[in-house]
């Protein structure tokens, strides 16, 4: 079940519009695209700490985390 969520669009995460637009501009359109990244990679995209934290929390609600972790 959890691996199936990786194929979903990032809009499923419910991120705020600014964060979603930044990710989409970098062609990060599926959850798996974000799941493969590290916190430092997200900082390089121009996201601040609170925006990165938002992504981490939303991923955790799906039972996954940055750095390819599945719970």
Secondary structure, DSSP 8 states (H G I E B T S, - for coil): -HHHHTTSBGGGGT--HHHHHHHHHTT--BHHHHHT--HHHHHHTT--HHHHHHHHHHHHHTTEETTTEE-
